[in-house]
Amino acid sequence: MSRRSLIGEALASSPPALVPDANDASSPVSKTTFTTKRLEGFTEAARMVKRPTIKLKPAECSVWPGNARDYALLTEDRVRSLIDSIQAENGNRIPVVVRRTPQAELQYELVIGTRRHWAISWLNAHHFPEIELVAIIEDLDDEAAFRLADIENREREDISDLERGSNYKAAVDAYYAGVQTKMADRVKLSKSTLARYIGLTEIPQSIVSAFNSPMDLQVRHGDKLLPPLRTPTLRSKMEEAAKVIAAEQSFRQSGDEEPISGSDVVARLVAATTTTRTGRSQKALIEVKGASIGQVDRDRARGLTITLNPTELSAEDILSALRPLIENAKILKRAAR
């Protein structure tokens, strides 16, 4: 289903903007074809854009806590390009979405447009008090507000998979009685995709801290991290490795060096759980993109022995896989002294 159709569905409880018109070729009562479905999506979006707008100060509306984006994590650097754009246009060209909250201290609550709200708040506090927030008022309950915000957030690359996973976990409990299947159907996600996002919330902060930024922890990484994390003995090994990696990340940051990438962090964490002891020897699998291409044997007397299987991978890919294992071996040697 297209993003525009999803928007229309989320706003279906918002009269009178989305009342079907029998004379409209995009109406659900007319013959359904691929073309009419496409037209329906464009019509829904157009109706939303043409809704009457209001102007208000950011301080006049609260921010709905059900949105995936963590407002507290927004900074000038993260929002800089948007700040410049709004300043140049003397306002937000794309309206935010608010809803009325008559029983609350503030009259409106922001549902969509957290970054725009933050950017205009920043501009108001930095010599541009005249810029106001352009908003559309929608009549939405919490579940509809969640679905609408989710559609918007899927277009944003600066929301981490971890933020989205936390948001999905809270939503499935709050709006769908804890049933992931029901939520997957409502938000038009596959059951497996939804489960993978929610699975990220099982990763403890001790492991997240090994990543240079929460943005580096992606949903695909959970597939490799979660199985050992669910085993107590392997979890403790991974947490010890995470401490070492976090310290190295901090050292690199202080020296303006390139941080350890998310993929390398995952490789090192997994390697810490797959290392086994046979007498004085330690073995670790060499994995690239989920496939084993060999192993590293570390012996106190002989050092490292690297065994590679035949592969079509490039030399760069192989070296990238070897680097964290070699670095980890150096750390183990220093720790043993």
Sequence and secondary structure as in RCSB ss.txt:
>XXXX:A:sequence
MSRRSLIGEALASSPPALVPDANDASSPVSKTTFTTKRLEGFTEAARMVKRPTIKLKPAECSVWPGNARDYALLT
EDRVRSLIDSIQAENGNRIPVVVRRTPQAELQYELVIGTRRHWAISWLNAHHFPEIELVAIIEDLDDEAAFRLAD
IENREREDISDLERGSNYKAAVDAYYAGVQTKMADRVKLSKSTLARYIGLTEIPQSIVSAFNSPMDLQVRHGDKL
LPPLRTPTLRSKMEEAAKVIAAEQSFRQSGDEEPISGSDVVARLVAATTTTRTGRSQKALIEVKGASIGQVDRDR
ARGLTITLNPTELSAEDILSALRPLIENAKILKRAAR
>XXXX:A:secstr
  HHHHHHHHTTTSTTTT   TTSTTSTTS   HHHHHHHHHHHHHHHHTS EEEE GGGEEE TTSSS GGG  
HHHHHHHHHHHHHHTS SS EEEEE TTSSSSEEEEE HHHHHHHHHHHHTT TT  EEEEE    HHHHHHHHH
HHHTT TTS HHHHHHHHHHHHHHHSTT HHHHHHHHT  HHHHHHHHHGGGS HHHHTTSSSGGG  HHHHHHH
HHHHTSHHHHHHHHHHHHHHHHHHHHHHHTT     HHHHHHHHHHHHH EEETTEEEEEEEETTEEEEEEEEET
TTEEEEEE      HHHHHHHHHHHHHHHHHHHHHH 
